[in-house]
Amino acid sequence: MNFELTEEQKMFQEAIGSFAEKEIAPLVDEAEKTSTFPVQLFPKMGTLGYLCVRYPVQYGGAGIGKIGDCIAVEEVAYHSVGIAAGIMVQSGIGTTAIYTRGSEDQKQKYLVPAIRGHKIAAFGLTEPNAGSDAAAIETTATRKNGKYILNGTKIFITNGSFCDFVLVAAYTDKSKGARDGVSLLIADKDTPGFNRSRLHKFCARSGEVAELTFEDCAVPEENLVGEEGKGFRYLMESLTGGRISHASRSLGLARAAYDASVTYAQERVQFGQPIAKFQVNAFKLARMAMDIEAARWLIYYAAWLYDQDKPHVKEAAMAKLFASEVAIRVTTEALQIHGGYGLMEESVVQRYFRDARLATITEGTSEIQQLVISREIGIR
Ligand SMILES: Cc1cc2nc3c(=O)[nH]c(=O)nc-3n(C[C@H](O)[C@H](O)[C@H](O)COP(=O)(O)OP(=O)(O)OC[C@H]3O[C@@H](n4cnc5c(N)ncnc54)[C@H](O)[C@@H]3O)c2cc1C
């Protein structure tokens, strides 16, 4: 067993950590205040090769696998969960199926520019009547004169308000059910009938989500990803990998809340001594550190399995479930340690506390992760 990152991964961790501190941290307050994603980060990170590091060098990636991706997401999330969301979709669910199942033309047209940050990706599965129950989607894609005519509505789509393209899940044949009747199509933002409107949330405000509607939106046949009718399994593959990145985002957030708490507990003096000296607070910090460490190893193990092409469905769900709950526990304790000051708007820990709340809901709720794990351990 080897518990060390490779030299390349360590170098990348240092580089992306310092980039995030210098180039992302200064943008966060404004991005949160205006609920606007700083889209200039896409070309900036793409040019430096920091955007989609897991993809092979031949497409412009760094070839450092899912672990590399996890490192990037964690370092960005340390400063902003909202910004990490946009980056995570670009390197994960927004492009995975194009890489694994797409044609070479699709890779050149969408994946390569996405890796460079010249095109922004989104992933459109969720609908108003289909959240956890993804098979209940109602969007249809009907083949007509060399095109697929898309009709339907997608909701809560990360990057949806500014993306250049979105991977859309739609029924091409409802009679075959989700397993054989759903297909995956790439819809370009300028296609007539593709409309979008922004949604607003109380947490991770710098990460933008949108509702997308498709009204007789004609997508060229060559934008079908992989085989017609096989889209559902491509989506599930993408979502499994996405859970590992999502867990890394929770980890980055928990680490930020922990670091802020360690500093504060050593500086804040009450009853003539730093509050960290009270055993109750020292124990809180000890538990926070343990939670973070445990989450990290679940994540790295799942990412390692992913990189080795070994089964990882259970491990990805465990990492996602555990890390998201760690984010909530750690940010809740961070707020308690900061006392009244933590509740003030200018305090960063109230943002951490708010941002953590989405971790157990997005990209498969905690209940759904438990469903996945229970199935994987043989409970039927
Ligand atoms: C900020 C944000 C970003 C998002 N980004 C994207 C994106 O980019 N692309 C995309 O396609 N989607 C995206 N989503 C959608 C997200 O994946 C869904 O919100 C999530 O899967 C839950 O679906 P839902 O909100 O409809 O909740 P529901 O499915 O309606 O669930 C409501 C509650 O019921 C529980 N529940 C549901 N079914 C079961 C069951 N079988 N057993 C036990 N409990 C159950 C859930 O756990 C939850 O507690 C995003 C959502 C948000 C909020």
The ligand as an SDF file (V2000), in Angstrom:
LIG
                    3D

 53 58  0  0  0  0  0  0  0  0999 V2000
  -27.2370   23.8100   -6.4600 C   0  0  0  0  0  0  0  0  0  0  0  0
  -27.6770   22.6440   -7.2800 C   0  0  0  0  0  0  0  0  0  0  0  0
  -26.9540   22.2780   -8.3990 C   0  0  0  0  0  0  0  0  0  0  0  0
  -27.3910   21.2150   -9.2020 C   0  0  0  0  0  0  0  0  0  0  0  0
  -26.7350   20.9360  -10.3750 N   0  0  0  0  0  0  0  0  0  0  0  0
  -27.2770   20.0180  -11.2340 C   0  0  0  0  0  0  0  0  0  0  0  0
  -26.7220   19.8440  -12.5540 C   0  0  0  0  0  0  0  0  0  0  0  0
  -25.7430   20.4900  -12.9270 O   0  0  0  0  0  0  0  0  0  0  0  0
  -27.3390   18.9520  -13.3710 N   0  0  0  0  0  0  0  0  0  0  0  0
  -28.4340   18.2240  -13.0150 C   0  0  0  0  0  0  0  0  0  0  0  0
  -28.9350   17.4480  -13.8260 O   0  0  0  0  0  0  0  0  0  0  0  0
  -28.9700   18.3650  -11.7520 N   0  0  0  0  0  0  0  0  0  0  0  0
  -28.4330   19.2530  -10.8790 C   0  0  0  0  0  0  0  0  0  0  0  0
  -28.9690   19.4260   -9.6280 N   0  0  0  0  0  0  0  0  0  0  0  0
  -30.0960   18.5940   -9.2080 C   0  0  0  0  0  0  0  0  0  0  0  0
  -29.7670   17.6720   -8.0480 C   0  0  0  0  0  0  0  0  0  0  0  0
  -28.9910   16.5960   -8.4840 O   0  0  0  0  0  0  0  0  0  0  0  0
  -31.1010   17.2530   -7.4060 C   0  0  0  0  0  0  0  0  0  0  0  0
  -31.5940   18.3910   -6.7150 O   0  0  0  0  0  0  0  0  0  0  0  0
  -30.9870   16.0890   -6.4920 C   0  0  0  0  0  0  0  0  0  0  0  0
  -30.6620   14.9350   -7.2010 O   0  0  0  0  0  0  0  0  0  0  0  0
  -32.2730   15.8420   -5.7050 C   0  0  0  0  0  0  0  0  0  0  0  0
  -33.4090   15.9200   -6.5020 O   0  0  0  0  0  0  0  0  0  0  0  0
  -34.6310   16.8470   -6.0350 P   0  0  0  0  0  0  0  0  0  0  0  0
  -34.0730   18.1520   -5.6440 O   0  0  0  0  0  0  0  0  0  0  0  0
  -35.6710   16.8200   -7.0860 O   0  0  0  0  0  0  0  0  0  0  0  0
  -35.1840   16.1410   -4.7310 O   0  0  0  0  0  0  0  0  0  0  0  0
  -36.2090   14.9000   -4.6590 P   0  0  0  0  0  0  0  0  0  0  0  0
  -35.7470   13.8000   -5.5030 O   0  0  0  0  0  0  0  0  0  0  0  0
  -37.5930   15.4130   -4.8650 O   0  0  0  0  0  0  0  0  0  0  0  0
  -36.0350   14.4710   -3.1390 O   0  0  0  0  0  0  0  0  0  0  0  0
  -36.6870   15.1240   -2.0610 C   0  0  0  0  0  0  0  0  0  0  0  0
  -36.3740   14.3320   -0.7940 C   0  0  0  0  0  0  0  0  0  0  0  0
  -36.9100   12.9960   -0.9090 O   0  0  0  0  0  0  0  0  0  0  0  0
  -35.8690   12.0540   -0.7130 C   0  0  0  0  0  0  0  0  0  0  0  0
  -36.0850   10.8820   -1.5790 N   0  0  0  0  0  0  0  0  0  0  0  0
  -36.3510   10.8620   -2.9100 C   0  0  0  0  0  0  0  0  0  0  0  0
  -36.4280    9.5950   -3.3400 N   0  0  0  0  0  0  0  0  0  0  0  0
  -36.1630    8.7910   -2.2840 C   0  0  0  0  0  0  0  0  0  0  0  0
  -36.0740    7.3780   -2.0920 C   0  0  0  0  0  0  0  0  0  0  0  0
  -36.2310    6.5360   -3.0980 N   0  0  0  0  0  0  0  0  0  0  0  0
  -35.7810    6.9370   -0.8550 N   0  0  0  0  0  0  0  0  0  0  0  0
  -35.6090    7.7700    0.1770 C   0  0  0  0  0  0  0  0  0  0  0  0
  -35.6680    9.1280    0.0670 N   0  0  0  0  0  0  0  0  0  0  0  0
  -35.9390    9.6210   -1.1520 C   0  0  0  0  0  0  0  0  0  0  0  0
  -34.5850   12.7750   -1.0960 C   0  0  0  0  0  0  0  0  0  0  0  0
  -33.4540   12.1570   -0.5150 O   0  0  0  0  0  0  0  0  0  0  0  0
  -34.8600   14.1730   -0.5510 C   0  0  0  0  0  0  0  0  0  0  0  0
  -34.5950   14.2040    0.8180 O   0  0  0  0  0  0  0  0  0  0  0  0
  -28.5430   20.4720   -8.8180 C   0  0  0  0  0  0  0  0  0  0  0  0
  -29.2500   20.8400   -7.6670 C   0  0  0  0  0  0  0  0  0  0  0  0
  -28.8590   21.9310   -6.9240 C   0  0  0  0  0  0  0  0  0  0  0  0
  -29.6930   22.3100   -5.7310 C   0  0  0  0  0  0  0  0  0  0  0  0
  1  2  1  0
  2  3  1  0
  2 52  2  0
  3  4  2  0
  4  5  1  0
  4 50  1  0
  5  6  2  0
  6  7  1  0
  6 13  1  0
  7  8  2  0
  7  9  1  0
  9 10  1  0
 10 11  2  0
 10 12  1  0
 12 13  2  0
 13 14  1  0
 14 15  1  0
 14 50  1  0
 15 16  1  0
 16 17  1  0
 16 18  1  0
 18 19  1  0
 18 20  1  0
 20 21  1  0
 20 22  1  0
 22 23  1  0
 23 24  1  0
 24 25  2  0
 24 26  1  0
 24 27  1  0
 27 28  1  0
 28 29  2  0
 28 30  1  0
 28 31  1  0
 31 32  1  0
 32 33  1  0
 33 34  1  0
 33 48  1  0
 34 35  1  0
 35 36  1  0
 35 46  1  0
 36 37  1  0
 36 45  1  0
 37 38  2  0
 38 39  1  0
 39 40  1  0
 39 45  2  0
 40 41  1  0
 40 42  2  0
 42 43  1  0
 43 44  2  0
 44 45  1  0
 46 47  1  0
 46 48  1  0
 48 49  1  0
 50 51  2  0
 51 52  1  0
 52 53  1  0
M  END
$$$$
